[in-house]
Amino acid sequence: MIHTDELGIPDQPQCWQDILWPLAGQPAMPTSATLYEELCWENPDIDVGEQLLKAFHYMIDRWDQPGEAKNVVIFLKKWMSLNQKNAQQAARYFPKEAPKPAGGQ
């Protein structure tokens, strides 16, 4: 578990803009708008802001220590990719709209 209080990082961010990602040997990294936009572009079927909050809590609860900046970004991209895949599978098996019958009727 990463102790956010020791690093001076808020442990309950309210939105993705408030997240400070703990880094090994460096000041905490805020989530840049560029990274956010890239994640949204690559993962259109998920709420990226909500998933960033979930990924942050997962990280501070499960990681033993902060990682390097590049590893945090890799973690976020994999997290989003997995959730995008899950959203696509859910949409395939549980469509929001009933399929239209063949023949246009």
C-alpha positions in Angstrom: 0.0 0.0 0.0 1.3 3.5 -0.9 0.9 5.9 2.0 -0.4 9.1 0.4 -0.2 11.1 3.6 3.6 10.5 3.7 3.9 11.8 0.2 1.6 14.7 0.6 -0.9 13.4 -1.9 -4.7 13.7 -1.5 -6.1 10.2 -1.0 -9.7 11.1 -2.1 -9.5 13.1 -5.3 -13.0 14.2 -6.5 -12.2 14.2 -10.2 -9.5 13.2 -12.6 -7.9 16.7 -12.5 -7.3 16.4 -8.8 -5.3 13.1 -9.0 -1.6 13.3 -8.2 0.1 10.1 -9.2 2.8 9.0 -6.7 6.2 8.6 -8.4 9.4 6.9 -7.2 12.0 9.6 -6.3 10.1 12.4 -8.0 7.3 14.8 -7.1 3.8 13.5 -7.8 2.6 13.7 -11.3 -0.8 15.4 -12.1 -2.9 13.9 -14.9 -2.3 16.0 -17.9 -5.1 17.1 -20.2 -3.1 15.6 -23.1 -3.0 12.2 -21.5 -6.7 12.4 -20.6 -7.6 13.3 -24.2 -5.4 10.5 -25.5 -7.1 8.0 -23.2 -10.5 9.3 -24.3 -9.6 8.9 -27.9 -8.3 5.4 -27.5 -11.2 4.3 -25.3 -14.4 5.9 -26.5 -16.8 3.4 -24.8 -15.7 4.1 -21.2 -15.9 7.0 -18.8 -12.1 7.8 -18.6 -12.5 10.2 -15.7 -14.2 7.6 -13.6 -11.7 5.0 -14.5 -8.8 7.2 -13.7 -10.2 7.6 -10.2 -10.6 3.8 -9.9 -7.1 3.2 -11.2 -5.7 5.7 -8.6 -7.4 3.9 -5.7 -6.3 0.6 -7.0 -2.7 1.8 -7.2 -2.6 3.3 -3.7 -4.3 0.2 -2.3 -2.3 -2.5 -4.1 1.1 -1.2 -5.1 3.9 -1.6 -2.5 5.6 1.6 -3.6 5.3 4.4 -6.2 6.5 3.6 -9.7 8.4 5.5 -12.3 6.4 7.9 -14.5 6.6 5.7 -17.6 5.3 2.7 -15.6 2.4 4.7 -14.3 1.4 5.7 -17.8 1.8 2.1 -19.0 -0.4 1.0 -16.1 -3.1 3.6 -17.0 -3.1 2.6 -20.7 -3.5 -1.1 -19.8 -6.2 -0.3 -17.3 -8.2 1.7 -19.8 -7.6 -0.9 -22.6 -9.0 -3.6 -20.4 -12.0 -1.6 -19.4 -12.6 -0.7 -23.1 -12.5 -4.3 -24.0 -15.0 -5.2 -21.2 -17.3 -2.4 -22.4 -17.2 -3.7 -26.0 -18.0 -7.2 -24.9 -20.9 -6.0 -22.7 -22.3 -4.0 -25.6 -22.0 -7.1 -27.9 -23.9 -9.4 -25.5 -26.2 -6.8 -23.9 -27.0 -4.2 -26.5 -28.6 -1.0 -25.3 -31.1 -1.1 -28.2 -32.9 -4.1 -29.5 -31.6 -5.2 -32.9 -33.8 -4.2 -35.8 -35.4 -7.1 -37.7 -33.9 -8.1 -41.1 -35.8 -6.6 -44.0 -36.4 -3.2 -42.4 -39.7 -4.2 -40.7 
